[in-house]
Amino acid sequence: MSMWAPGSRVEPDDELKAADELLGKADALLRRHHRSTEPSEPDVFVALEDEDLPVLTDVVDPAELPTTPLAAPPHGEQNRLVEQLVGLDTEISREVEAWFATEFPQLLSRELDKFSDHLQEETLAHLRATLLPALSERISRRLEDESDDLH
């Protein structure tokens, strides 16, 4: 079972130790397989569990490998493919531009209408909350002053 399995609680120090151990195993494997073409013993023996890394058992002689590269499509086919891709790119660009020309103004108009309605509602609410009480207070004082002058 892996120590990083879901639900298992691993302390940060344990994680670092496990990561270091795994990196050590990977380094040993790389040193063992990338030194040279001659088989040699690794400098440090690292015990690997069966589940850690797959073991490759087939040895392939480089002389047995195919020497022919993958065949490229004929030049005429390549040109036709390039022309098709350019045509497709042009067609897609035109469709996107046409969509923007017809759809974007409508989307923008709807969003600006929503914004305008929202701004108007917010402004009226703010006006009622701040300006109306101030005006009411001012009118009330004036009426009191005039009633005092009449008496």
C-alpha positions as CSV (number, residue, x, y, z in Angstrom):
1,M,0.0,0.0,0.0
2,S,1.3,3.4,-0.9
3,M,2.0,5.8,1.9
4,W,0.2,8.6,-0.1
5,A,-3.0,6.7,-0.2
6,P,-6.2,8.8,0.4
7,G,-7.2,8.9,4.0
8,S,-3.8,8.0,5.4
9,R,-2.3,10.6,7.7
10,V,1.4,11.0,7.1
11,E,3.6,13.4,9.0
12,P,5.6,15.9,6.9
13,D,8.9,14.4,8.2
14,D,7.7,10.9,7.0
15,E,6.8,12.4,3.6
16,L,10.3,13.9,3.2
17,K,12.0,10.7,4.2
18,A,9.8,8.7,1.8
19,A,10.5,11.2,-1.0
20,D,14.2,11.1,-0.3
21,E,14.2,7.3,-0.4
22,L,12.2,7.3,-3.7
23,L,14.6,9.8,-5.2
24,G,17.6,7.7,-4.0
25,K,16.1,4.7,-5.8
26,A,15.5,6.7,-8.9
27,D,19.0,8.0,-8.9
28,A,20.4,4.5,-8.5
29,L,18.3,3.2,-11.3
30,L,19.4,6.0,-13.6
31,R,23.1,5.5,-12.7
32,R,22.8,1.8,-13.3
33,H,21.2,2.2,-16.8
34,H,22.8,5.3,-18.2
35,R,26.5,4.8,-17.5
36,S,27.5,3.0,-20.6
37,T,26.4,0.3,-23.0
38,E,28.6,-2.2,-21.1
39,P,26.8,-3.9,-18.3
40,S,28.2,-3.0,-14.9
41,E,27.3,-3.4,-11.3
42,P,25.7,-0.4,-9.5
43,D,27.9,1.4,-7.0
44,V,25.2,1.1,-4.4
45,F,22.8,-1.7,-4.1
46,V,19.2,-0.5,-3.6
47,A,16.6,-3.0,-2.6
48,L,13.5,-2.4,-4.7
49,E,10.2,-3.9,-3.8
50,D,8.3,-5.7,-6.6
51,E,5.7,-3.0,-6.7
52,D,8.2,-0.1,-7.0
53,L,9.4,-0.4,-10.5
54,P,8.7,-2.6,-13.5
55,V,11.6,-5.0,-14.5
56,L,12.5,-5.2,-18.1
57,T,13.8,-8.6,-19.1
58,D,14.1,-8.4,-22.9
59,V,17.5,-7.4,-24.3
60,V,17.4,-5.8,-27.7
61,D,20.4,-5.7,-29.9
62,P,20.7,-2.3,-31.6
63,A,21.6,-4.0,-34.8
64,E,18.2,-5.7,-34.8
65,L,16.3,-2.3,-34.7
66,P,14.8,-1.1,-38.0
67,T,16.9,1.5,-39.7
68,T,14.2,3.0,-42.0
69,P,12.7,6.2,-40.7
70,L,9.0,6.7,-40.7
71,A,7.8,7.6,-44.2
72,A,6.7,11.1,-44.7
73,P,3.7,11.8,-46.8
74,P,4.4,12.6,-50.5
75,H,5.1,16.2,-51.2
76,G,1.8,16.7,-53.1
77,E,-0.2,15.3,-50.1
78,Q,1.6,17.6,-47.7
79,N,0.8,20.6,-49.9
80,R,-2.9,19.6,-50.0
81,L,-3.0,19.1,-46.3
82,V,-1.4,22.5,-45.7
83,E,-3.9,24.1,-48.1
84,Q,-6.8,22.5,-46.2
85,L,-5.5,23.7,-42.9
86,V,-5.0,27.2,-44.1
87,G,-8.5,27.1,-45.6
88,L,-9.9,25.8,-42.4
89,D,-8.1,28.5,-40.4
90,T,-9.5,31.2,-42.7
91,E,-13.0,29.8,-42.5
92,I,-12.9,29.7,-38.7
93,S,-11.5,33.2,-38.5
94,R,-14.4,34.5,-40.7
95,E,-17.0,32.7,-38.6
96,V,-15.6,34.1,-35.4
97,E,-15.6,37.6,-36.9
98,A,-19.1,37.2,-38.2
99,W,-20.3,36.0,-34.8
100,F,-18.7,38.9,-33.1
101,A,-20.3,41.3,-35.6
102,T,-23.8,40.0,-35.0
103,E,-23.8,38.6,-31.5
104,F,-21.5,40.8,-29.5
105,P,-23.5,44.1,-30.0
106,Q,-26.6,42.3,-28.7
107,L,-24.8,40.9,-25.7
108,L,-23.2,44.2,-24.9
109,S,-26.5,46.0,-25.2
110,R,-28.3,43.6,-22.9
111,E,-25.5,43.8,-20.3
112,L,-25.4,47.7,-20.5
113,D,-29.2,47.7,-20.0
114,K,-28.9,45.5,-17.0
115,F,-26.1,47.7,-15.7
116,S,-28.2,50.8,-16.3
117,D,-31.2,49.3,-14.5
118,H,-29.0,48.2,-11.6
119,L,-27.3,51.6,-11.3
120,Q,-30.6,53.4,-11.4
121,E,-32.0,51.2,-8.6
122,E,-28.9,51.6,-6.5
123,T,-28.9,55.4,-7.0
124,L,-32.6,55.7,-6.0
125,A,-32.0,53.5,-2.9
126,H,-29.0,55.6,-1.9
127,L,-30.9,58.8,-2.5
128,R,-33.8,57.6,-0.3
129,A,-31.4,56.6,2.4
130,T,-29.2,59.7,2.5
131,L,-30.6,62.7,0.6
132,L,-34.3,62.5,1.5
133,P,-33.7,62.5,5.3
134,A,-31.4,65.5,4.9
135,L,-34.0,67.4,2.8
136,S,-36.7,66.4,5.2
137,E,-34.7,67.7,8.1
138,R,-34.0,71.0,6.3
139,I,-37.7,71.5,5.4
140,S,-38.7,70.7,8.9
141,R,-36.4,73.3,10.3
142,R,-37.7,75.9,7.9
143,L,-41.2,75.2,8.8
144,E,-40.4,75.5,12.5
145,D,-38.6,78.8,11.8
146,E,-41.5,80.2,9.9
147,S,-44.0,79.1,12.6
148,D,-41.8,80.7,15.2
149,D,-41.8,84.0,13.2
150,L,-45.6,83.9,12.9
151,H,-46.1,83.6,16.7
